[in-house]
């Protein structure tokens, strides 16, 4: 696992944070706390829409990485063609589902001023259009990750992340209309799709394109079954996991107010974004471990435990420093715009950073072993526990209760993953199945 790949991925994930730091206070001042809370929900919804990828992007990375390790690159073009077809169809299904929800008035359950109703409706329709774009984009990103083209991925992610914050900020100079603000999110994802596709095509031409001239690879039902068998459980996680990480803000918006969402989201985003290096490490580690499993399986656990120890120690230090800095940083950053309880919420959330780190590392290891069912079943098990605790804690303790619930959930998630992995006999001598 190359340090340069981690560095590029870290840059791709951390670059947007600088823009967020510079723009969010002014953005709140321009559009107001209520519209910012609704924009935060739009960011959450577009992230939740990733469930309609059905895990194809992750499955594509795992499958192509395995083929690289087994020196079977001639099968890669057919895998990509099959994944493109699946991603387009699942994305369109997602767009239709959200469209039906809009027609049924699902967005009206969020508490906001009635004069914003038209803006919210337009914004939600734009988010529906973004679903197929995001689904196909995730698949092409998976191809690039499988070939470990992390520099290209990082450059696109920087642009996408910057636009995520800078786009609404620039638009807010001229208008505070929520639909126009959200339109920047759709535009940025269209551009990201085109770039990911171009880079993926470059990988195929340079490393895996073995077709005869003029003969296109065909989508294969067998490959589709393999992708979906892995992706099915990733989909379960993709369906459940955004619910686990986004339900708190939607519950706050429905039971307290949209302004209270901002009081929770602002410290939450600061704390969670401190995990950017963990995300960089696991993103690079996943295809690297998959290649090792196919070629040098005895080295897998040694490499994993080395990176686990290093990353966990790093995040212990980060969480302690961040908790101590929040009482000084947040007032300096937001000034009079600092919501009540934001500092306390942030310090509570810091307690969950270390268990979150360990859990994320184990997810990469488990998926590399082609056992996405373990993470899917774990997340399913957590849902009723989490929602019950979240509803009670938020109703009794407000945004602080939601923060404590997040800490409890990530700790439980990590414990379940570690125990399940340890007890699973399927990892001993596990042999990957190649695409036929």
C-alpha positions as CSV (number, residue, x, y, z in Angstrom):
1,X,0.0,0.0,0.0
2,X,1.7,3.1,-1.2
3,X,2.1,6.2,1.0
4,X,1.7,8.4,-2.1
5,X,-1.8,6.9,-2.7
6,X,-2.8,7.7,0.9
7,X,-1.4,11.2,0.5
8,X,-3.3,11.8,-2.7
9,X,-6.5,10.4,-1.2
10,X,-6.0,12.5,2.0
11,X,-5.6,15.6,-0.2
12,X,-8.8,14.7,-2.1
13,X,-10.8,14.3,1.1
14,X,-9.3,17.2,3.1
15,X,-9.2,19.9,0.4
16,X,-12.9,20.6,0.6
17,X,-12.7,21.0,4.4
18,X,-10.6,24.2,3.9
19,X,-13.3,25.6,1.6
20,X,-16.0,24.6,4.1
21,X,-14.1,26.4,6.9
22,X,-13.8,29.6,4.8
23,X,-17.3,29.6,3.4
24,X,-19.8,28.2,5.9
25,X,-19.9,31.2,8.3
26,X,-20.5,33.6,5.4
27,X,-23.0,31.2,3.8
28,X,-25.0,31.1,7.1
29,X,-24.9,34.9,7.3
30,X,-26.3,35.2,3.7
31,X,-29.0,32.6,3.6
32,X,-29.9,32.3,7.3
33,X,-29.9,29.4,9.8
34,X,-33.1,27.9,8.5
35,X,-32.1,27.7,4.9
36,X,-28.7,26.4,5.9
37,X,-30.4,23.7,7.9
38,X,-32.4,22.7,4.8
39,X,-29.2,22.8,2.7
40,X,-27.6,20.5,5.2
41,X,-30.5,18.1,4.8
42,X,-30.0,18.3,1.0
43,X,-26.3,17.3,1.5
44,X,-27.5,14.4,3.7
45,X,-30.2,13.3,1.2
46,X,-27.8,13.3,-1.8
47,X,-25.5,11.2,0.3
48,X,-28.3,8.9,1.3
49,X,-29.2,8.5,-2.4
50,X,-26.0,6.4,-2.8
51,X,-28.1,3.4,-1.7
52,X,-29.4,3.2,-5.3
53,X,-25.9,2.3,-6.4
54,X,-26.8,-1.2,-5.0
55,X,-23.1,-1.6,-4.0
56,X,-22.1,-1.9,-7.7
57,X,-19.2,0.6,-7.3
58,X,-17.7,-1.3,-4.3
59,X,-18.3,-4.6,-6.0
60,X,-16.6,-3.4,-9.1
61,X,-13.5,-2.4,-7.1
62,X,-13.4,-5.7,-5.3
63,X,-13.9,-7.8,-8.5
64,X,-11.4,-5.9,-10.7
65,X,-8.8,-5.8,-7.8
66,X,-9.1,-9.6,-7.5
67,X,-8.7,-10.0,-11.2
68,X,-5.5,-7.9,-11.1
69,X,-4.1,-10.0,-8.3
70,X,-4.9,-13.2,-10.2
71,X,-3.5,-11.8,-13.5
72,X,-6.9,-12.1,-15.3
73,X,-7.1,-8.6,-16.8
74,X,-8.7,-9.9,-20.0
75,X,-12.0,-10.2,-18.0
76,X,-12.0,-6.6,-16.9
77,X,-13.8,-4.9,-19.9
78,X,-16.8,-7.2,-19.5
79,X,-17.0,-6.4,-15.8
80,X,-17.0,-2.7,-16.5
81,X,-19.7,-3.0,-19.3
82,X,-21.9,-5.0,-17.0
83,X,-21.4,-2.6,-14.1
84,X,-22.3,0.4,-16.2
85,X,-25.6,-1.2,-17.3
86,X,-26.5,-2.1,-13.7
87,X,-25.6,1.3,-12.3
88,X,-27.7,3.2,-14.9
89,X,-30.8,1.1,-14.2
90,X,-30.5,1.2,-10.4
91,X,-29.9,5.0,-10.5
92,X,-33.1,5.5,-12.6
93,X,-35.1,3.4,-10.1
94,X,-33.8,5.7,-7.4
95,X,-34.9,8.8,-9.3
96,X,-38.4,7.4,-9.8
97,X,-38.7,6.5,-6.1
98,X,-37.7,9.9,-4.9
99,X,-40.1,11.5,-7.5
100,X,-43.0,9.5,-6.2
101,X,-42.0,10.6,-2.7
102,X,-42.1,14.2,-3.8
103,X,-45.5,13.8,-5.4
104,X,-46.8,12.3,-2.1
105,X,-45.4,15.3,-0.2
106,X,-42.7,13.5,1.8
107,X,-40.7,16.7,2.1
108,X,-43.5,18.5,3.8
109,X,-42.8,16.5,7.0
110,X,-39.8,18.7,7.8
111,X,-40.7,21.8,9.8
112,X,-39.8,25.0,8.0
113,X,-41.5,28.3,7.2
114,X,-44.3,27.8,4.7
115,X,-43.1,30.5,2.4
116,X,-40.1,28.2,1.6
117,X,-42.4,25.4,0.4
118,X,-41.8,26.1,-3.4
119,X,-38.1,26.4,-2.9
120,X,-37.9,23.1,-1.0
121,X,-40.0,21.3,-3.7
122,X,-37.8,22.5,-6.6
123,X,-34.7,21.6,-4.6
124,X,-36.0,18.1,-4.0
125,X,-36.7,17.5,-7.7
126,X,-33.2,18.5,-8.5
127,X,-31.9,16.0,-6.0
128,X,-33.9,13.3,-7.7
129,X,-32.1,14.1,-11.0
130,X,-28.8,13.7,-9.2
131,X,-29.4,10.1,-8.2
132,X,-28.6,8.3,-11.5
133,X,-25.7,10.6,-12.0
134,X,-24.3,9.7,-8.6
135,X,-24.9,6.0,-9.2
136,X,-22.9,5.8,-12.4
137,X,-20.2,8.1,-11.0
138,X,-19.7,5.7,-8.1
139,X,-19.2,2.8,-10.4
140,X,-16.6,4.6,-12.5
141,X,-14.8,5.7,-9.3
142,X,-14.7,2.0,-8.3
143,X,-12.9,1.2,-11.5
144,X,-10.3,3.8,-10.8
145,X,-9.9,2.6,-7.2
146,X,-9.4,-0.9,-8.5
147,X,-6.5,0.3,-10.7
148,X,-5.2,2.4,-7.7
149,X,-5.5,5.6,-9.7
150,X,-5.9,7.6,-6.5
151,X,-4.3,10.8,-7.9
152,X,-7.0,11.2,-10.5
153,X,-9.7,10.3,-8.0
154,X,-8.4,12.8,-5.5
155,X,-8.3,15.6,-8.1
156,X,-12.0,15.0,-8.9
157,X,-12.9,14.7,-5.2
158,X,-11.3,18.0,-4.5
159,X,-13.2,19.7,-7.2
160,X,-16.5,18.0,-6.1
161,X,-16.0,18.8,-2.5
162,X,-15.0,22.4,-3.2
163,X,-18.1,22.9,-5.4
164,X,-20.2,21.3,-2.7
165,X,-19.5,24.3,-0.4
166,X,-18.2,27.0,-2.8
167,X,-21.1,26.5,-5.3
168,X,-23.9,27.5,-2.8
169,X,-21.7,30.2,-1.4
170,X,-21.1,31.9,-4.8
171,X,-24.8,31.5,-5.7
172,X,-25.8,33.0,-2.3
173,X,-24.2,36.3,-3.4
174,X,-27.0,36.7,-5.9
175,X,-29.9,34.7,-4.6
176,X,-30.9,32.7,-1.5
177,X,-33.4,30.6,-3.4
178,X,-32.9,27.0,-2.2
179,X,-33.5,25.5,-5.6
180,X,-30.6,27.4,-7.1
181,X,-28.3,26.5,-4.3
182,X,-29.1,22.8,-4.7
183,X,-28.6,23.1,-8.5
184,X,-24.9,23.6,-7.9
185,X,-24.8,20.2,-6.3
186,X,-26.3,18.5,-9.4
187,X,-24.0,20.4,-11.7
188,X,-20.9,19.4,-9.7
189,X,-21.9,15.7,-9.8
190,X,-22.4,15.8,-13.6
191,X,-18.9,17.1,-14.0
192,X,-17.5,14.5,-11.6
193,X,-19.2,11.7,-13.6
194,X,-17.6,12.8,-16.9
195,X,-14.2,13.0,-15.3
196,X,-14.4,9.6,-13.5
197,X,-15.5,8.1,-16.8
198,X,-12.6,9.5,-18.7
199,X,-10.1,8.4,-16.2
200,X,-11.6,4.9,-16.1
201,X,-11.5,4.6,-19.8
202,X,-7.8,5.5,-19.7
203,X,-7.2,2.7,-17.2
204,X,-8.8,0.2,-19.5
205,X,-6.9,1.3,-22.6
206,X,-3.5,1.2,-20.8
207,X,-3.9,-1.9,-18.7
208,X,-6.8,-4.1,-19.5
209,X,-8.2,-3.6,-23.0
210,X,-7.6,-6.9,-24.7
211,X,-10.6,-6.8,-27.1
212,X,-10.2,-7.1,-30.9
213,X,-10.5,-3.8,-32.7
214,X,-14.1,-2.8,-33.2
215,X,-15.4,-5.5,-30.9
216,X,-17.0,-4.3,-27.8
217,X,-17.1,-6.2,-24.5
218,X,-20.6,-7.5,-23.7
219,X,-22.4,-7.3,-20.4
220,X,-22.6,-10.7,-18.9
221,X,-25.4,-12.2,-16.7
222,X,-22.9,-14.2,-14.8
223,X,-20.8,-11.1,-14.0
224,X,-24.0,-9.3,-13.1
225,X,-24.9,-12.0,-10.6
226,X,-21.4,-11.9,-9.0
227,X,-21.5,-8.1,-8.7
228,X,-25.0,-8.2,-7.3
229,X,-24.2,-11.0,-4.9
230,X,-21.5,-8.8,-3.3
231,X,-23.4,-5.6,-3.9
232,X,-26.6,-6.9,-2.4
233,X,-25.2,-6.8,1.1
234,X,-23.3,-3.6,0.4
235,X,-26.7,-2.3,-0.6
236,X,-28.1,-3.4,2.7
237,X,-25.4,-1.4,4.4
238,X,-25.8,1.4,2.0
239,X,-29.5,1.5,2.8
240,X,-29.2,1.1,6.5
241,X,-25.9,3.0,7.1
242,X,-27.0,6.4,5.8
243,X,-30.1,5.9,8.0
244,X,-27.8,5.3,10.9
245,X,-25.7,8.3,10.2
246,X,-28.4,10.7,8.9
247,X,-31.5,9.8,10.9
248,X,-30.4,12.0,13.8
249,X,-30.6,15.2,11.8
250,X,-33.9,14.4,10.2
251,X,-35.4,13.5,13.6
252,X,-34.1,16.7,15.0
253,X,-35.6,18.6,12.1
254,X,-39.0,16.9,12.5
255,X,-39.2,17.1,16.3
256,X,-37.3,20.3,17.1
257,X,-36.7,22.6,14.2
258,X,-34.6,23.1,11.0
259,X,-32.5,25.6,13.0
260,X,-31.7,22.9,15.6
261,X,-30.4,20.8,12.7
262,X,-27.7,23.4,12.2
263,X,-26.8,23.3,15.9
264,X,-26.1,19.6,15.5
265,X,-24.7,19.4,12.0
266,X,-22.0,22.1,12.4
267,X,-20.1,20.4,15.2
268,X,-20.9,17.0,13.7
269,X,-19.3,17.8,10.4
270,X,-16.2,19.2,12.1
271,X,-15.7,16.2,14.2
272,X,-16.5,13.6,11.5
273,X,-14.4,15.3,8.9
274,X,-11.4,14.8,11.3
275,X,-11.6,11.2,10.1
276,X,-10.4,12.2,6.7
277,X,-7.1,10.5,7.0
278,X,-8.8,7.3,8.2
279,X,-11.0,7.5,5.0
280,X,-7.8,7.9,2.9
281,X,-6.2,4.9,4.5
282,X,-9.2,2.6,4.1
283,X,-9.9,3.7,0.6
284,X,-6.4,2.7,-0.5
285,X,-6.2,-0.3,1.8
286,X,-9.4,-2.0,0.4
287,X,-8.1,-2.7,-3.2
288,X,-4.6,-3.4,-1.8
289,X,-5.8,-6.1,0.6
290,X,-8.0,-7.6,-2.2
291,X,-4.9,-8.0,-4.4
292,X,-3.0,-9.5,-1.5
293,X,-5.7,-12.1,-0.8
294,X,-5.5,-13.2,-4.5
295,X,-1.8,-13.3,-4.7
296,X,0.0,-13.4,-1.2
297,X,-2.7,-14.3,1.3
298,X,-0.3,-14.9,4.2
299,X,0.6,-11.2,4.2
300,X,-2.9,-9.9,4.6
301,X,-3.4,-9.9,8.4
302,X,0.1,-8.7,9.1
303,X,-0.4,-5.7,6.8
304,X,-3.9,-5.0,8.3
305,X,-2.8,-5.1,12.0
306,X,0.1,-2.8,11.3
307,X,-2.1,-0.1,9.7
308,X,-4.8,-0.7,12.3
309,X,-2.4,0.1,15.2
310,X,-1.0,3.1,13.6
311,X,-4.3,4.6,12.6
312,X,-6.0,4.0,16.0
313,X,-3.2,5.6,17.9
314,X,-3.3,8.6,15.6
315,X,-7.1,9.1,16.1
316,X,-6.8,8.8,19.9
317,X,-4.5,11.8,19.7
318,X,-6.8,13.7,17.2
319,X,-9.9,13.2,19.3
320,X,-8.2,14.5,22.5
321,X,-6.8,17.6,20.8
322,X,-10.1,18.3,18.9
323,X,-12.2,18.1,22.1
324,X,-9.9,20.6,23.8
325,X,-9.9,23.0,20.8
326,X,-13.7,23.1,20.1
327,X,-14.5,25.7,22.9
328,X,-12.0,28.1,21.4
329,X,-12.4,27.2,17.7
330,X,-16.2,27.3,17.2
331,X,-16.7,30.8,18.8
332,X,-13.8,32.1,16.7
333,X,-15.1,30.6,13.6
334,X,-18.8,31.4,13.8
335,X,-18.8,34.3,16.3
336,X,-22.3,35.4,17.1
337,X,-23.7,32.8,14.7
338,X,-22.7,29.9,16.9
339,X,-25.8,27.9,17.8
340,X,-26.5,27.0,21.4
341,X,-25.1,23.6,22.6
342,X,-22.8,23.3,19.5
343,X,-19.6,23.0,21.6
344,X,-21.1,20.4,24.0
345,X,-22.4,18.4,21.0
346,X,-18.9,18.4,19.4
347,X,-17.1,17.3,22.5
348,X,-19.5,14.4,23.0
349,X,-19.0,13.3,19.4
350,X,-15.2,13.3,19.8
351,X,-15.6,10.3,22.1
352,X,-16.8,8.2,19.2
353,X,-13.8,8.9,16.8
354,X,-11.6,6.1,18.0
355,X,-14.2,3.3,17.8
356,X,-15.4,4.7,14.5
357,X,-11.8,4.4,13.2
358,X,-11.4,0.7,14.3
359,X,-14.8,-0.2,12.7
360,X,-14.0,1.5,9.4
361,X,-10.7,-0.4,9.2
362,X,-12.5,-3.7,9.8
363,X,-15.1,-2.9,7.1
364,X,-12.3,-2.6,4.5
365,X,-10.8,-5.9,5.6
366,X,-14.1,-7.7,5.6
367,X,-15.0,-6.4,2.1
368,X,-11.6,-7.4,0.8
369,X,-12.4,-10.9,1.8
370,X,-15.6,-10.7,-0.3
371,X,-17.8,-10.9,2.9
372,X,-20.0,-7.9,2.5
373,X,-22.8,-10.0,4.2
374,X,-21.1,-9.5,7.6
375,X,-21.3,-5.7,7.5
376,X,-24.8,-5.8,6.0
377,X,-26.1,-8.1,8.8
378,X,-24.4,-6.1,11.4
379,X,-26.0,-2.8,10.3
380,X,-29.4,-4.5,10.1
381,X,-29.0,-5.7,13.7
382,X,-28.2,-2.2,14.8
383,X,-31.2,-0.4,13.2
384,X,-33.9,-1.1,15.8
385,X,-31.6,-0.6,18.7
386,X,-30.3,2.7,17.2
387,X,-33.7,4.2,16.3
388,X,-35.2,3.3,19.6
389,X,-32.3,4.9,21.6
390,X,-32.2,7.9,19.2
391,X,-35.9,8.7,19.6
392,X,-35.7,8.4,23.4
393,X,-32.4,10.3,23.8
394,X,-33.4,13.1,21.4
395,X,-36.8,13.6,22.9
396,X,-35.3,13.7,26.5
397,X,-32.0,15.5,26.0
398,X,-32.3,17.3,22.6
399,X,-29.3,17.6,20.3
400,X,-27.0,16.4,23.1
401,X,-29.0,13.2,23.3
402,X,-28.6,12.7,19.6
403,X,-24.8,13.1,20.0
404,X,-24.6,10.5,22.7
405,X,-26.6,8.1,20.6
406,X,-24.1,8.5,17.8
407,X,-21.2,7.6,20.1
408,X,-23.1,4.5,21.4
409,X,-23.9,3.4,17.9
410,X,-20.4,3.6,16.5
411,X,-19.0,1.7,19.5
412,X,-21.6,-1.0,19.2
413,X,-21.0,-1.3,15.5
414,X,-17.2,-1.7,16.0
415,X,-17.7,-4.4,18.7
416,X,-20.0,-6.4,16.5
417,X,-17.7,-6.3,13.5
418,X,-14.6,-7.3,15.4
419,X,-16.4,-10.2,17.2
420,X,-18.1,-11.4,14.0
421,X,-14.8,-11.3,12.1
422,X,-12.9,-13.1,14.8
423,X,-15.5,-15.9,15.1
424,X,-16.0,-16.3,11.4
425,X,-14.3,-19.5,10.2
426,X,-14.8,-18.5,6.5
427,X,-11.8,-16.2,6.6
428,X,-9.4,-19.1,7.4
429,X,-8.0,-20.3,4.0
430,X,-10.6,-18.3,2.2
431,X,-10.3,-18.5,-1.6
432,X,-11.8,-15.9,-3.9
433,X,-14.0,-16.8,-6.8
434,X,-12.8,-15.4,-10.1
435,X,-15.2,-14.0,-12.7
436,X,-16.0,-16.6,-15.3
